[in-house]
Amino acid sequence: QERKEELARMERERAELFKRHLQLLLMMFDDMARADNAHRRGYDLQDLLNRTFDLYEVPVHRSFTRNDGAEQIDGAFKLEGWHYLVECRWRKEPADTRQLDGLQGQVDRSGKQTMGLFLSINGWSDHVPATLKQNSKKSLLLMDGYDLRCVLSGQADLRDFLLSKVAKLNFEGEPFLSATEYLKNQKEE
């Protein structure tokens, strides 16, 4: 009985520590939203994303270059046996297809079990999802700032949310599952 109580206490402490770390990451995100230096904010976003993946115990690989420095990768992670290259954008304007083409090229030059996650805090132009749906490879997932904020606020579990995005892409050919739709589906289950 004492052992069970001790384990329960340790689990509560672990959950509280996890929650405090998430709160700190959310504060970092909010501070970055007020920052003026867009270039610095991009690097800070990469760091924030890496810390978030670390917190959720998703193996992450920090920013790196490959092909003799010809390609700069913002980050990468491994989930359920698949590798994901990450592109982070925090610009005033929504991303357009040209910016996603760079990530698609990096994914295409990788192994067969590689996909891409394009994180654009301010979203993307209306034609981006439609253009991605035309790609027969269906290897890019979209994530926006509201998605990330829902993870950082504890509303969405990062692992489950990413896997739900993958399922949406695989089953429906849709590259974007919004946090709003994800949370609605969670309530219905």
C-alpha positions in Angstrom: 0.0 0.0 0.0 2.8 2.4 0.9 4.5 1.7 -2.4 1.4 2.5 -4.3 0.9 5.7 -2.4 4.6 6.6 -3.1 4.2 5.9 -6.8 1.0 8.0 -6.9 2.7 10.9 -5.2 5.7 10.7 -7.6 3.3 10.7 -10.5 1.5 13.8 -9.2 4.8 15.6 -8.8 5.9 14.6 -12.3 2.6 15.9 -13.7 3.0 19.1 -11.8 6.5 19.6 -13.0 5.4 18.9 -16.6 2.7 21.5 -16.2 5.1 24.1 -14.9 7.5 23.5 -17.8 4.6 23.9 -20.3 3.7 27.2 -18.6 7.3 28.5 -18.9 7.3 27.5 -22.6 4.0 29.3 -23.2 5.4 32.4 -21.5 8.5 32.2 -23.9 6.1 31.9 -26.8 4.1 35.0 -25.7 7.4 37.0 -25.2 8.5 36.0 -28.7 5.2 37.3 -30.1 6.0 40.7 -28.7 9.7 40.7 -30.0 10.7 43.1 -32.8 13.7 41.2 -34.2 12.2 38.7 -36.7 15.5 37.0 -37.4 16.1 36.3 -33.7 12.5 35.2 -33.2 13.0 32.5 -35.9 15.9 31.0 -33.9 14.0 31.3 -30.7 11.1 29.5 -32.3 13.4 26.6 -33.2 14.6 26.5 -29.6 11.1 26.6 -28.2 10.0 23.8 -30.5 13.0 21.7 -29.5 12.2 22.2 -25.8 8.6 21.3 -26.4 9.6 18.1 -28.1 12.1 17.3 -25.3 9.3 17.9 -22.7 7.1 15.4 -24.5 10.1 13.0 -24.8 9.9 13.0 -28.6 13.5 12.4 -29.8 14.6 15.7 -31.5 17.6 16.7 -33.6 18.5 20.3 -33.4 19.2 22.6 -36.4 21.8 21.2 -38.7 23.2 21.4 -42.2 23.8 18.6 -44.7 25.0 18.2 -48.3 28.2 20.1 -47.6 26.3 22.9 -46.1 24.0 23.4 -49.1 20.9 22.6 -47.0 20.0 24.1 -43.6 17.4 22.0 -41.6 15.7 23.9 -38.8 15.2 20.7 -36.8 14.0 17.1 -37.0 12.3 14.6 -34.8 11.4 10.9 -34.7 7.9 9.7 -34.0 6.5 6.2 -34.3 9.4 5.0 -36.5 9.2 8.0 -38.9 11.6 10.9 -39.3 10.3 14.4 -39.7 12.3 17.4 -41.0 11.0 20.7 -39.6 10.8 24.1 -41.2 9.9 27.0 -38.8 8.6 30.4 -40.0 7.5 33.4 -38.0 7.0 36.2 -40.4 4.3 38.8 -40.8 3.0 37.4 -44.1 1.5 33.9 -44.3 3.8 31.3 -46.0 3.3 30.5 -49.6 3.9 27.5 -51.8 7.5 28.6 -52.7 8.5 28.3 -49.0 7.0 24.9 -48.7 8.8 23.7 -51.8 12.1 24.1 -50.0 11.0 21.7 -47.3 9.5 19.3 -49.9 12.8 19.2 -51.6 14.6 18.4 -48.4 12.2 15.6 -47.6 12.5 14.2 -51.2 16.3 14.1 -50.7 15.9 12.1 -47.5 15.1 8.4 -46.8 11.7 6.9 -47.7 10.5 7.1 -44.1 10.9 10.9 -43.9 8.1 13.4 -43.8 8.1 17.2 -43.2 6.4 19.5 -40.6 6.0 23.1 -41.8 5.4 25.3 -38.8 4.3 28.8 -39.8 3.1 30.9 -36.9 1.0 33.1 -39.1 -0.3 30.3 -41.3 -0.2 30.2 -45.1 -1.9 31.5 -48.1 -5.2 29.9 -49.1 -3.8 28.0 -52.0 -1.1 26.2 -50.0 -3.3 23.3 -48.7 -4.8 22.8 -52.1 -1.4 22.7 -53.7 -0.1 20.2 -51.2 -3.1 18.0 -51.8 -2.1 17.8 -55.5 1.3 16.3 -54.5 1.2 12.5 -54.9 3.7 12.0 -52.1 1.6 13.6 -49.4 4.6 14.0 -47.1 4.1 17.5 -45.5 2.1 18.4 -42.4 1.1 21.9 -41.6 1.1 23.5 -38.2 0.3 27.1 -37.3 0.8 29.3 -34.3 -2.6 28.4 -32.8 -1.7 24.7 -33.0 1.5 25.3 -31.1 -0.2 27.5 -28.5 -2.8 24.8 -27.8 0.1 22.4 -27.2 1.9 24.9 -24.9 -1.3 25.7 -23.0 -1.8 22.0 -22.3 -5.1 21.8 -24.3 -3.5 19.4 -26.9 -1.0 16.5 -26.3 1.8 17.0 -28.8 2.3 13.4 -29.6 -1.4 12.7 -30.1 -1.9 15.9 -32.1 0.9 15.1 -34.5 -0.3 11.5 -35.0 -3.8 12.9 -35.6 -2.3 15.3 -38.2 -0.6 12.3 -39.9 -3.9 10.3 -39.9 -5.7 13.2 -41.5 -3.1 13.4 -44.2 -3.0 9.6 -44.7 -6.7 8.9 -44.7 -8.2 12.1 -46.1 -5.2 13.6 -48.0 -5.5 16.8 -45.9 -2.2 18.3 -44.9 -3.7 20.4 -42.1 -5.7 19.4 -39.1 -6.4 22.5 -37.1 -6.2 22.6 -33.3 -9.9 23.6 -33.3 -10.9 20.4 -35.3 -8.5 18.3 -33.2 -10.0 19.5 -29.9 -13.5 19.0 -31.2 -12.7 15.4 -32.2 -11.2 14.8 -28.7 -14.4 15.9 -27.0 -16.5 13.6 -29.2 -14.4 10.5 -28.4 
